[in-house]
Amino acid sequence: MGIPGGIDKIRSDHTGLFSSTKLGYIAVIIAATLEAFRQILSKAFLVPDTLDISNLNPITISFVIFIVNGIFFTTLARKNHSILQIKKKDLILLIFIGIAEGSALITYFYGLHDSTAINASVLNNGEILFSLLIAIIVFRERLQKMERLPFSMITVGMIALPVGYDIYSNGLMMTKLVLGDILLLTAGLFWALDINMSKYVSERIGSQRITQLASFMAAGFALGLILALQIKLDINPLQIPPIAIIGVVSIGLSTALFVTGLKLIGAVRTILIYSINSAFGVVFSVIFLHETISITNVISVSTAFVGLYLLRNRLVGIKQSATHEIKEHD
């Protein structure tokens, strides 16, 4: 997965200052922090009044992010199997993965534009919930009796409370804020589809190669929308580095650190610690964007986290797949 080779050496030190456990906790906390900052940086581009940054179209931002990510992971995918060795059916599936990823990020940006960064933080782990639903509906998996309550808590915390509160606050009207919430949830559905398709392809293709090709496919999808909708690519070259930071650091590096946490402290603890990105996002939204936190936001995050904690064993496989935590292919 491109993780530094010194991990095995570090892992042997369980009591020192830089023990594997401590490094694992640090890696996951940083990953959660970077993930939380994605809402802040993205909101700044989408709504320039929040920070001193000129406005950009969500599809344009997505296009640049995917191009940068594709180039970045090209340098990491050299040890993977050659593209020429990938079977036709897997290439076709990679196209659909790219479309799902492109749809997810574009929908997410449009939702974030109309909603708040706080809501985006609360709804941030929606792909987990939808991945569970896909497993239940498509693969006919059943929730055990002891899993039904935490599943309900996740549903209430991630969907019912934040979206229901906004609908109620706006007089049961379909306002931009409510539409933004729905788009953020829709983005979670697209990411859940991406997770399940990636899990299937990962049995034959390395993670870096999947990320590389899916990023370029998603960039092609975004470019197709730009041409079809006649969106002007009026991007200032000075805006590319900050956008690249969103893609490579807040998304790419966050994922890499999450995978490092999986290796060092295990999936259960990694998932639980990483889930605090929603709380971080809420706090950062207040500090940097001066948004107002409500008691509903606090209850939503708390309820969802408790549900995640109680359902942690079922979520292990889903979240591992979400990060493409796959066997390396030489």
N, C-alpha and C positions, 0 to 999 in steps of 0.2 A: 504493500500500500504506500510505498515511498516513505515509510516511517524511518527515522534515523536508525542505523544499525547498532547504536550503542544501547538500545533498550534492553537487550538480553543481559548485558553487563550491569546495567542499572538495576534490573530486576533482582539480581543476586544480593543487592544491598537492601535489607529490609529495615535496618535500624538507623542508618546514617542520616545526615542532613538532607541528602538527595535520594532518599529511598524511593523505590518504585511506587509505593502507595502515595507518598506525598506528591511526587511528580504527577501521578495520575489524577489526584484531586485538583492540583493546580491547572493541569491541562484542560480538564472538563470545565472548571470555573471560567477560565479564559475563553473557552469555546462558547459557553453560555453568554458571556459578556459581549463577545464579537457578534453573536447572533442577535442579541438585543440591540446592538448599535445599528444593525441593518435597517430597522424601522426608522431610526433617527436620521440616518444619512439619506435613505430613500425619500422620506417625507420632505427633506430639505430640497431635493431636486424637483419633486412633484409639485410642491407648494412653496414657491420662492419667498413668500412673506415670512416663512418660519425662520429662515436663515438667509444670509446675503448670497443667494445662488440663483442664477437665472433659470426660468422654467424650461423643462424638457418634456417631450412626449413620452409616456410610459413605454411605448413600443420601441422608440429610439434607444432609451436607456437599456431595455432588455437586449436589444440587438448588440449594443456595444459590450455589455456584460458577457454575453455568450461567446462573442468573438474573442475577447480577452481570455476567458476561461478555456476556450478551445486551444488557443495558442499556448497558454500556460501548461495545460495538461499534455500537450504534444511533447513537451520536453520530458515529461515524466513517464510517457507511455512507450518509450523506446525499448524497454525490456519485455514488454508484452508481445503477444503474438502479432505477426504482421497483419495489416488490414486485408491483404490479399488472401489470407487463410481463413477469414471470417466467412461463414456460410451465408448463402443468399437469404435464407429465412431469418437469420439473426440480423442481417443488415436491414431487412424490412422492419423487424421489430425495433431496431435502433431508431429508425425513422419515426415510428410511433412514440418511442420514448422521448425523442427530441421534440415532437409536437406537444406531448404532454407537459414536458418541462417548460417549453416556450409558452404554452397556454397558461400554465401555473404562474409563472413569474409576471407575465403581462397582466393577467387577471388580478394578481396580488397588487401590482402597482396601481392599477385603476381603482381597486378597492381602497388602497391606502390613500389615494388622492382625495376621495370623498369621505372616508372615515377618519378616525383619529389614530395616532401612533399607539395610544393606550389600548384601543380595541384590537389593533393589529397584534399587539403583544399577547393579549388574552386569547385571541383566536390563532395564535402562531403555531400551535401543535395540532391543528385540525387534521393534518394528514394521518396522525396516529388513530384518531377516532374513525376516519373514513377507511383506513386500512383494516381496522377491526370489522367494520360493516361489510367491506368487500369479502373478507374471509368468511363472515357469517352467511352472506347472501350467495356469493358465487361458489365458494368452496364448501359451503354447508357445514362450517364449523359451528359448534354449539358452545355457548357460555355456560360454565358450571354455575350452580346455584350461588356459590360464594362470590362469583365474579359479576353477578347481575347488579348488585348495589354499587360497586365502584364504577362499573360501566355507566350506570345512570348518573353518578356524580360527575364523571368526565363530561357526559353529554350536557348536563345542566350547567356546569362551570364554563365549558367552552362555547356553548351555543345558546341555550335557553336564557340564561341570565343576561349576558351582554347584548344579544340581539333583541330579546324581549324587552329589556329595559329601554333600549333606544326607540323601539316601536312605540312603547307606552309613552315615553317622554315627548314624542313627536305626534301625539294625538292619533295613534294608529294609522298614520299616513306613511306612504312610501316616499320618504325624503331621500336626499342624497346620502345622508349619513347611514340610513338603513340599507340603501342599495350598496353602499360601500362595504357594510358588514357582510351582506350576502355574497358580494364578489370575493371578499377575503375567505369566506367559507368555501366558495367554489374553487378557489386556488388550492385549498387543502385537498379537495377531491381530486384535482388534476395531479397533485403531488403524490397522492395515494396510488393512483393508477401508475404513475412513474415508478413508485416503489415496487409494486407487484410485478411489473414487466421487467424491471432491472433485476429483480431476484431470479427470474427465469433465465435471463440472458447470462447472468453472472456465473452460471454453472460451466460456461464454455469460454467466456471472455474476461480478461482482467479488468479490474476496477478503473485503472487510469484510462484504459482504452475506451471503456464504456463512457466515462465522463467526457473524454476528448471528443468522441464521435457524436454523442448526444448533444454536446454543446454546439458543435458546428451544425447539426441538424436543426437545433432550436434557433440558431442564428439565421439559417436559411428560411425557417418558418416565419421569423420576425421580419426578415427582409421582404418576403412575399407579401406580408400584410402592409408593409411600408409602401410597396409599389402599388398594391391593389387599392389602398386607401389614399394614395397620392400624398403621403406624409413627407414633408420636407426634412431632409437630413441636415438641418441647420445647427449642427453641433459645433461648439467652439473647441478647438484642440486642447485648450486649457481645462476643459471639463472632463476630458477622457481619464486623466489620472484619478480624480475622485471617484468616477464611476468604476474604474478598475479596482479601486479599493473595496467597493461594495462587493464586487464579484469574487476577487481573489482572496481578500482578507475576511470579510464578513460571511462569505459563503464557503469558499474553498478552504481557507485556513481553519475556519471553525469546524468544518467536517473532518479535516485531518487531525485536529486536536481531539475531537470526539472519538475517533478511531483509536488514537493513542490511549485515551482513557479506557476504552474497551479492553485493550491489551494489558493495561497495567493494574486496573482495579476491578475489572469484571463488568458485565453488562448491566446488572441490576443497579449497582451503586452509580454507574455512569449515567444511566437513564434518569434516576432520581435527581442527581445533582444538576444534570443538564436541563431538567424541566424548570429550574428556577429562572431560565432565560425570560419567561413571561413576567416574573416579578421584576427582574432587572429592566426589562423593556418599559414597564409601567413607571418605575422610578426615573429612568433616563428621559422619558417623555415629559415628566414634570420638570426636571432640572433643565434640560436643553431646549425643549419646545414650549415650556410653560403651559402645558395642558393641565386640566383639572382632574384630579383623581377623585372618584366617588366611592362610597361604601360598597356599591355594587361591584366595582372593579376588584376591590379587595376580596369580597366574598367569592367572586368568580374564580380568581386565581387560586384562592385557598381551597375551594371545593374541588377544582380540577386537579390540584396537586395531591390532595388526599386520595382522590380516585386513582390517580396514576400510581401512588404508593401502594395501594391495596391491590392494584391490578398489575404490579410490576413484573411478575413472572410471565404473564401472557404477552406483555409488551416487549420483552427482550428480543424475540425474533423479528418483530416489526421494525424496531428502531435500529437493529443491526443491519437489516436490509436497506433501511432508509439512508444509510451512510455508505452503501456499497461495500460493506465489510466482507470482502471476498478473498478467496485463496488467490495468492499471486501466481501468475503464469509466467514462466521463464521464456 
